[in-house]
Amino acid sequence: MDVSYVNPFINATLTWVKNMVGVEAKTLAPQLKRPPFPHYDISGVIGLSGGAAGSISFGFPMQSAVAIVSKMIQAPIKEDDADLIDAIGEIVNIVAGFAKRDLTHLNLSISLPNVILSNHILAGLSGAPTIVVPFTCPLGSFAMEVSLKTN
């Protein structure tokens, strides 16, 4: 995977956190996904197809997800709130849409988002490397995983 494909997703994430959550996020060192794989409490995943195939996902510890989404929707929510699930799906949809604008040469299509709950590991597209980009902000930490294989 061309690492330059990850930058639009990083930039879109930083923009989303700043504009929709109202805090500054910091990118930690991106890395190729290798064991031991990170575990998440809640994740949003969206498929990408077109000139490249793969996925983008966001994985959160539950405490971070609740804090970030509460701030984003400007209302307190709880772990079992349906708004949390909807918001996590919407986050990955927003970021994928923003990044797609900077990857027009790949003619990407975006699938509907899926949200996964409970302690889990995310798997990328078979045969495609996955880049894990950790983020931190005043409300907690989360990670973005991008797995893309050009056609």
DAWOMO-V775032 format. One record per residue. N is the residue number from 1. RES is the residue in one small letter. SS is DSSP state (alpha for helix, beta for strand, coil for the rest). OMEGA is omega in radians with two decimals (none if undefined). Layout:
# DAWOMO-V775032
n = (N N)
res = (RES RES)
ss = (SS SS)
omega = (OMEGA OMEGA)
This chain:
# DAWOMO-V775032
n = (1 2 3 4 5 6 7 8 9 10 11 12 13 14 15 16 17 18 19 20 21 22 23 24 25 26 27 28 29 30 31 32 33 34 35 36 37 38 39 40 41 42 43 44 45 46 47 48 49 50 51 52 53 54 55 56 57 58 59 60 61 62 63 64 65 66 67 68 69 70 71 72 73 74 75 76 77 78 79 80 81 82 83 84 85 86 87 88 89 90 91 92 93 94 95 96 97 98 99 100 101 102 103 104 105 106 107 108 109 110 111 112 113 114 115 116 117 118 119 120 121 122 123 124 125 126 127 128 129 130 131 132 133 134 135 136 137 138 139 140 141 142 143 144 145 146 147 148 149 150 151)
res = (m d v s y v n p f i n a t l t w v k n m v g v e a k t l a p q l k r p p f p h y d i s g v i g l s g g a a g s i s f g f p m q s a v a i v s k m i q a p i k e d d a d l i d a i g e i v n i v a g f a k r d l t h l n l s i s l p n v i l s n h i l a g l s g a p t i v v p f t c p l g s f a m e v s l k t n)
ss = (coil coil coil alpha alpha alpha alpha alpha alpha alpha alpha alpha alpha alpha alpha alpha alpha alpha alpha alpha alpha coil coil coil beta beta beta coil coil coil beta beta coil coil coil coil coil coil coil beta beta beta beta beta beta beta beta beta beta coil coil beta beta beta beta beta beta beta beta beta coil alpha alpha alpha alpha alpha alpha alpha alpha alpha alpha alpha alpha coil coil coil coil coil coil coil coil alpha alpha alpha alpha alpha alpha alpha alpha alpha alpha alpha alpha alpha alpha alpha alpha alpha alpha alpha alpha coil coil alpha alpha alpha coil coil beta beta coil coil coil beta beta beta beta beta beta beta coil coil coil coil coil coil coil coil coil beta beta beta beta beta beta beta beta coil coil beta beta beta beta beta beta beta beta beta beta beta coil)
omega = (3.07 -3.09 3.12 3.06 -3.11 -3.06 3.09 3.11 3.08 -3.13 3.12 3.12 3.13 3.10 3.12 -3.10 -3.11 -3.02 -3.03 3.12 3.08 3.07 3.09 3.04 3.07 3.07 3.00 -3.02 3.04 -3.14 3.03 -3.09 3.12 3.07 -0.03 -3.08 3.11 3.06 3.14 3.07 3.12 -3.12 2.97 -3.09 3.09 3.13 3.12 3.09 -3.10 3.10 3.02 3.11 3.11 -3.11 2.94 3.12 3.03 3.10 -3.06 2.77 -3.06 -3.12 3.11 -3.14 -3.13 -3.12 -3.10 -3.12 3.09 3.13 -3.11 -3.11 3.10 3.08 3.13 3.06 3.12 -3.11 -3.07 -3.11 3.11 3.10 3.11 -3.13 3.12 -3.10 3.12 3.06 -3.14 3.12 -3.11 3.09 3.13 -3.10 3.12 3.12 3.10 -3.09 -3.13 3.13 -3.13 3.14 -3.06 -3.14 3.11 3.12 -3.06 2.94 -3.08 3.09 3.01 -3.13 3.00 3.12 -3.13 3.14 3.07 -3.10 -3.06 3.03 3.10 3.08 3.10 3.11 3.12 3.13 3.12 3.09 3.07 3.07 3.10 3.13 3.09 3.08 3.01 3.09 -3.12 -3.11 3.13 -3.11 3.05 3.13 3.02 3.04 3.12 3.11 -3.11 3.08 -3.13 -3.12 none)
